[in-house]
Amino acid sequence: MTLAEKWEADGYAKGYAKGYTKGYAEGRAEARAEGYAELFCKLLTLRFGELAEPIVRRITSASEVERDRWVERLLTADTLDAVLRD
């Protein structure tokens, strides 16, 4: 193996490892967000009744900050609107 081939192989291995690690982390974060959305929708449905599709879409596309804010309101809010207010 020439020096250039070794460098190429080393670069490939490092790039592969970095890409794998990043992809794994992103996949886990996405799975956590999906699991949160499913659980949160179930809790809201049990408390307030069937959720309209736009509400479900809003929950599934929410940021982590929004999700945290909503969780804090879930047990004390009297209405669904009160939980999801901005």
C-alpha positions as CSV (number, residue, x, y, z in Angstrom):
1,M,0.0,0.0,0.0
2,T,1.4,3.4,-1.0
3,L,1.4,6.3,1.4
4,A,-1.4,8.0,-0.7
5,E,-3.5,4.9,-0.4
6,K,-3.0,4.7,3.3
7,W,-4.0,8.3,3.7
8,E,-7.0,7.7,1.6
9,A,-8.0,4.7,3.6
10,D,-7.4,6.5,6.9
11,G,-9.5,9.5,5.7
12,Y,-12.3,7.1,4.6
13,A,-12.3,5.3,8.0
14,K,-12.4,8.6,9.9
15,G,-15.2,10.0,7.7
16,Y,-17.2,6.8,8.0
17,A,-16.9,6.8,11.8
18,K,-17.8,10.5,12.0
19,G,-20.8,10.0,9.7
20,Y,-22.0,6.9,11.5
21,T,-21.8,8.6,14.9
22,K,-23.6,11.7,13.7
23,G,-26.3,9.6,12.0
24,Y,-26.8,7.5,15.0
25,A,-27.2,10.5,17.3
26,E,-29.7,12.2,14.9
27,G,-31.7,9.0,14.6
28,R,-31.9,8.7,18.4
29,A,-33.0,12.3,18.7
30,E,-35.7,11.8,16.0
31,A,-36.9,8.6,17.7
32,R,-37.2,10.5,21.0
33,A,-39.2,13.3,19.4
34,E,-41.5,10.8,17.8
35,G,-42.0,8.9,21.0
36,Y,-42.7,12.2,22.9
37,A,-45.3,13.2,20.3
38,E,-47.1,9.9,20.5
39,L,-47.2,9.9,24.3
40,F,-48.2,13.6,24.5
41,C,-51.0,13.1,22.0
42,K,-52.3,10.1,24.0
43,L,-52.3,12.1,27.2
44,L,-54.0,15.1,25.6
45,T,-56.6,12.8,24.1
46,L,-57.3,11.1,27.4
47,R,-57.7,14.5,29.1
48,F,-59.5,16.6,26.4
49,G,-60.9,14.1,23.9
50,E,-60.0,13.4,20.2
51,L,-57.4,15.7,18.7
52,A,-57.8,17.4,15.4
53,E,-55.2,16.5,12.7
54,P,-53.8,20.1,12.7
55,I,-53.1,19.8,16.5
56,V,-51.4,16.5,16.0
57,R,-49.2,18.0,13.2
58,R,-48.4,20.9,15.5
59,I,-47.3,18.6,18.2
60,T,-45.2,16.4,16.0
61,S,-43.4,19.4,14.5
62,A,-42.9,21.3,17.8
63,S,-39.5,22.3,19.1
64,E,-38.1,20.9,22.3
65,V,-38.7,24.2,24.0
66,E,-42.4,24.1,23.0
67,R,-42.7,20.5,24.2
68,D,-41.3,21.3,27.6
69,R,-43.6,24.3,28.0
70,W,-46.6,22.2,27.1
71,V,-45.7,19.4,29.4
72,E,-45.5,21.8,32.3
73,R,-49.1,23.0,31.5
74,L,-50.7,19.6,30.8
75,L,-51.7,18.9,34.4
76,T,-53.0,22.3,35.4
77,A,-54.6,23.6,32.2
78,D,-58.4,23.5,31.9
79,T,-58.5,23.4,28.1
80,L,-56.4,22.1,25.2
81,D,-56.0,25.7,24.0
82,A,-54.5,26.6,27.4
83,V,-51.9,23.8,27.1
84,L,-50.9,24.8,23.6
85,R,-51.0,28.5,23.8
86,D,-48.0,30.5,22.7
